[in-house]
Amino acid sequence: MLSFHTDPCADFQRGFCAKHGARGKAHQCRGYHFDSQRRRKPVDPTTGQLAYWETACPSWGIEMGFCCMAGDSCPFAHGREEVSYHPAKYKTRPCNGTDCRGEGACCFAHDDTEMRQGAPGRYSYFTLASSKLRGSGPRVPIDLSRRGSTDPGGRPGGISNPKVRFCAYYPHVGQCRRGSSCSFAHAREEVQIPLLSVEEEEHEESAMTPDFFTRKFKTMWCPIGAQHDWQICVYAHTYQDARRQPSIGYGPQPCPFWGKKDTRVAYSQRCPLGLRCPYAHGAKEQLYHPKYFRTVTCRDMQMKGCPRQRLCAFYHRRSEHRKCLASARVLLLLLPLRCPLRL
């Protein structure tokens, strides 16, 4: 439950693992052999609390090449194994014998002594999301001594799916006919994904800082349910509009593989490296990168005025001018690409 597929298999890295599961046999090794098998540790070793919920991440799927923009910090499960081996799911149902990996690796219970009947009540998102533990991520302490105990938290209830968007009537939720049964959030506290601050959403001058633009702007999917102008929205709406978190390590130089024209193509098909690419995917990742943002003057301001105003990635006044870091120029020399970035 805690370590299955969270660390690479040393035997496989040396060239051979007897538990690899070739020729139709189930994979029984506790270590992962490929990056696609990797599972995040479900419990934070520092705090002893859940690192993510057992609920499947709404962004995880074939469209994103089975990647999530939030990376390892995402509060929801990435893939089947993060769901099946989660403390809320592991050994809570009996094994039916079909595709069983063996007692040492199977996520289902093989007898009554293995059954963890009280686990869903203690660790499940469905049970706890409507309680006082509600928030942007799991903060439930893990008690490994309670095997086979009764469910202290009652049956799962509250909400059937995580609320990741606001109701179309928000903030005038009194007009919503569904009321408390609405599948969308009626309050900020109900949204189960990270949000920007109200000041950032409303473009308040105090919130429009270089740190906001380089670290947060367009890095989260838009949760707003009502119709609005996505061009001035601080959230991302399409893969062309979205930015990865710069903290994952990509640079400001444009990716030579990134497809700009066909917006219907899935994210994973625009670049063979997907979210792990070390180059900028699209104009926003380049222009709002910490090593490029507002290092170049805005040409529109020199003409008739800038239509982007506060959201512009170029500087309008000398006080906004950010000096290009030397490390940015060094990076451009180290990355052998055909489309150089002009600083």
C-alpha positions in Angstrom: 0.0 0.0 0.0 2.7 2.5 0.9 5.6 1.4 -1.3 4.3 -0.6 -4.3 5.7 0.9 -7.5 7.0 4.0 -5.7 10.7 3.2 -6.3 12.5 1.7 -9.3 13.4 -1.9 -9.3 17.2 -2.3 -8.8 17.2 -5.8 -10.4 15.5 -4.5 -13.6 18.0 -1.6 -13.8 20.8 -4.2 -13.6 19.3 -6.1 -16.6 16.9 -8.8 -15.2 14.0 -9.1 -12.8 12.4 -12.5 -12.3 9.1 -10.9 -11.4 8.8 -8.8 -14.6 5.7 -10.6 -15.7 6.6 -11.4 -19.3 4.7 -13.9 -21.5 1.3 -13.2 -20.2 2.2 -13.5 -16.5 1.1 -10.8 -14.0 3.7 -8.2 -13.0 4.5 -9.1 -9.4 7.5 -6.9 -8.7 7.0 -4.2 -6.0 9.4 -1.8 -7.8 8.4 -0.1 -11.1 10.3 -1.1 -14.3 9.2 1.8 -16.5 8.3 5.5 -15.7 4.7 4.8 -16.8 4.4 2.3 -13.9 5.6 4.8 -11.3 3.3 5.6 -8.5 3.6 8.6 -6.1 3.9 7.7 -2.4 0.4 8.1 -0.9 1.6 9.3 2.4 3.8 12.4 3.1 6.8 11.0 5.0 7.2 14.3 6.8 3.7 14.9 8.0 2.3 11.4 8.0 -0.7 12.6 6.1 -2.3 11.7 2.8 -0.4 13.2 -0.2 -3.4 12.8 -2.6 -7.0 11.5 -2.7 -8.0 8.2 -4.3 -10.3 10.1 -6.7 -9.0 10.1 -10.3 -7.5 13.3 -11.5 -9.9 15.1 -13.9 -6.9 16.2 -16.1 -5.3 12.7 -16.3 -6.0 11.0 -19.5 -5.0 10.3 -23.1 -5.5 13.9 -24.1 -2.6 15.0 -21.9 -0.5 12.0 -22.7 -1.3 10.7 -19.2 0.3 13.7 -17.6 -1.1 16.4 -15.3 0.0 20.1 -15.3 0.1 20.0 -11.5 2.7 17.2 -11.5 3.4 15.4 -8.3 1.6 18.1 -6.3 -1.8 17.2 -7.7 -4.2 16.3 -4.9 -5.9 13.5 -7.0 -4.8 10.1 -8.1 -2.8 9.7 -11.4 -3.7 6.4 -13.0 -5.2 3.1 -12.0 -2.5 2.0 -9.5 -2.6 5.2 -7.5 -6.3 4.6 -7.1 -6.2 0.8 -6.4 -3.2 1.0 -3.9 -4.4 4.1 -2.1 -5.1 3.7 1.6 -8.8 4.4 1.0 -9.0 1.5 -1.6 -6.3 -1.1 -0.8 -7.6 -4.4 0.4 -11.2 -3.1 0.9 -12.7 -5.6 -1.6 -12.2 -9.4 -2.0 -10.1 -10.7 -4.9 -12.2 -12.5 -7.6 -9.1 -14.4 -8.9 -9.2 -12.7 -12.3 -5.9 -11.1 -13.3 -4.6 -11.5 -9.8 -1.0 -10.5 -9.3 -0.5 -12.9 -6.5 -1.0 -12.4 -2.7 2.2 -10.4 -2.4 1.2 -7.8 -5.0 -2.6 -8.0 -5.3 -4.5 -4.9 -4.2 -7.6 -7.0 -3.3 -8.1 -9.0 -0.1 -7.6 -12.8 -0.2 -9.1 -13.6 3.1 -11.0 -11.8 6.0 -7.8 -11.0 7.9 -6.6 -8.8 5.0 -9.9 -6.9 4.7 -9.6 -3.2 5.7 -13.3 -2.5 6.1 -12.8 0.8 8.0 -10.4 2.4 5.4 -12.9 4.1 3.2 -14.5 5.9 6.1 -11.1 7.2 7.3 -9.3 8.0 4.1 -11.8 8.3 1.2 -12.4 11.6 -0.5 -16.1 10.7 -0.9 -16.5 10.4 2.9 -14.4 13.3 4.0 -14.9 15.9 1.3 -18.0 17.3 2.9 -16.6 17.3 6.4 -14.4 19.8 8.2 -11.3 18.4 6.4 -12.5 19.9 3.1 -9.8 21.8 1.2 -7.6 22.0 -1.9 -5.9 18.7 -0.9 -5.9 15.8 1.5 -4.7 16.4 5.1 -5.9 13.2 6.7 -3.4 11.5 9.1 -2.8 7.9 8.4 -3.2 5.3 11.1 -1.6 2.0 10.0 -2.6 0.1 13.1 -6.3 0.0 12.3 -6.6 -3.1 10.1 -10.0 -4.7 9.8 -11.7 -2.1 12.1 -15.2 -0.9 11.7 -15.9 2.3 9.8 -15.8 5.2 12.3 -16.7 7.8 9.7 -20.0 6.4 8.4 -20.9 5.5 4.8 -19.4 7.7 2.0 -21.6 10.6 1.4 -21.7 14.3 0.7 -20.7 14.6 -3.0 -20.3 12.0 -5.7 -17.7 13.7 -7.7 -15.0 16.4 -7.0 -16.2 19.9 -7.7 -13.7 21.5 -10.0 -15.8 24.3 -11.5 -18.0 27.0 -10.3 -21.8 26.9 -11.0 -22.7 29.1 -14.0 -24.8 31.2 -11.6 -21.9 31.9 -9.3 -21.7 34.2 -7.3 -25.5 34.6 -7.7 -26.1 31.0 -6.7 -29.6 31.7 -5.4 -30.7 31.6 -9.0 -29.5 28.0 -9.4 -32.5 25.6 -9.5 -30.4 22.6 -8.3 -29.5 24.3 -5.0 -27.5 22.1 -2.7 -27.7 19.2 -5.1 -25.8 21.1 -7.9 -22.8 19.3 -9.2 -20.8 22.6 -9.4 -19.4 24.7 -6.7 -21.6 27.4 -5.1 -18.7 28.7 -2.9 -14.9 28.9 -3.2 -14.6 26.5 -0.3 -16.3 23.8 -2.3 -13.8 23.8 -5.2 -11.5 20.8 -4.8 -8.6 22.2 -6.9 -6.2 25.0 -6.2 -7.5 28.5 -7.0 -5.9 31.9 -7.5 -6.8 34.6 -5.1 -9.8 36.9 -5.7 -7.4 39.8 -6.1 -5.5 37.9 -8.8 -8.7 36.9 -10.6 -10.0 40.5 -10.6 -6.7 42.0 -11.9 -6.2 44.2 -8.8 -3.0 46.2 -9.2 -1.5 44.9 -6.0 -1.7 41.3 -7.2 -0.4 41.9 -10.7 3.3 41.3 -9.7 6.1 39.8 -11.7 6.0 36.8 -9.4 2.3 36.3 -10.2 2.8 36.5 -14.0 5.9 34.2 -14.0 4.8 31.6 -11.5 1.0 31.5 -11.6 -0.5 33.2 -14.7 -2.3 30.6 -17.0 -0.9 27.6 -15.0 -4.3 26.5 -13.7 -7.3 25.3 -15.7 -10.2 27.8 -15.5 -12.9 26.9 -12.9 -15.3 29.7 -13.9 -18.6 28.3 -15.1 -20.1 31.5 -16.5 -19.4 32.8 -19.9 -16.5 35.2 -19.9 -13.6 36.6 -22.0 -10.9 34.0 -21.8 -8.3 36.3 -23.4 -8.2 38.4 -20.2 -8.8 35.5 -17.8 -5.9 34.6 -15.6 -6.7 30.9 -15.9 -5.9 28.6 -18.9 -8.7 27.5 -21.3 -6.9 25.5 -24.0 -3.6 23.7 -24.4 -2.4 26.6 -26.6 -3.3 29.0 -23.8 -1.9 27.0 -20.8 1.5 27.2 -19.2 3.3 24.5 -17.3 4.8 25.5 -14.0 8.3 27.0 -14.7 9.5 25.3 -11.5 9.6 22.0 -13.4 12.7 23.2 -15.2 11.9 24.2 -18.8 13.6 27.2 -20.3 12.4 30.2 -22.4 13.6 28.9 -25.7 10.8 27.8 -28.1 10.3 24.0 -28.7 11.0 23.2 -32.3 8.5 20.4 -32.3 5.5 22.3 -30.8 2.7 22.5 -33.3 1.1 26.0 -33.4 -1.4 25.7 -36.2 -3.6 22.7 -35.6 -5.2 23.3 -32.2 -7.3 20.1 -32.5 -4.2 17.9 -32.0 -3.8 16.4 -28.5 -1.1 17.9 -26.3 0.9 14.6 -26.4 1.0 14.7 -30.2 2.4 18.3 -30.4 5.7 17.4 -28.8 7.2 13.9 -28.4 8.4 14.8 -24.9 5.0 16.2 -23.7 5.0 17.9 -20.4 8.6 16.8 -19.7 10.0 18.9 -22.6 12.8 21.3 -21.5 11.7 24.0 -24.0 8.8 26.4 -24.0 5.5 25.2 -25.5 3.8 28.1 -27.2 4.1 31.9 -26.9 2.8 32.2 -23.3 5.4 29.8 -21.9 8.1 31.8 -23.6 6.8 35.3 -22.9 5.9 34.8 -19.3 8.9 32.7 -18.4 10.8 34.1 -15.4 13.9 34.6 -17.6 12.1 36.5 -20.4 9.1 38.2 -18.8 9.3 42.0 -19.3 12.9 42.0 -20.6 11.7 43.5 -23.9 9.9 46.8 -24.5 6.3 46.7 -25.8 6.0 47.8 -29.4 2.3 48.4 -29.2 2.9 51.1 -26.5 5.2 52.9 -29.0 2.3 53.0 -31.6 -1.4 53.4 -30.5 -1.4 51.8 -27.1 -1.2 48.3 -25.8 -4.5 46.3 -25.8 -3.2 43.8 -23.2 -2.6 46.5 -20.6 -1.7 45.0 -17.2 -1.5 41.5 -18.7 1.2 42.4 -21.2 4.4 40.3 -21.1 6.5 43.3 -22.3 7.4 46.3 -20.2 5.6 49.6 -20.7 7.7 51.8 -18.4 11.3 51.7 -17.4 10.3 50.8 -13.8 8.8 47.6 -15.2 11.9 46.6 -17.1 13.4 43.4 -15.7 17.1 42.7 -16.6 17.7 39.5 -18.5 19.6 37.2 -16.2 23.0 36.0 -17.4 21.8 32.4 -16.8 19.2 32.9 -19.5 21.8 33.7 -22.1 23.9 30.8 -21.0 20.9 28.5 -21.3 20.3 29.7 -24.9 23.9 28.8 -25.8 23.6 25.4 -24.3 20.3 24.4 -26.0 21.0 23.5 -29.7 17.8 24.5 -31.3 17.1 25.9 -34.8 14.8 28.7 -33.6 16.9 31.0 -31.3 15.2 33.4 -28.9 16.0 37.0 -29.4 16.5 38.8 -26.1 
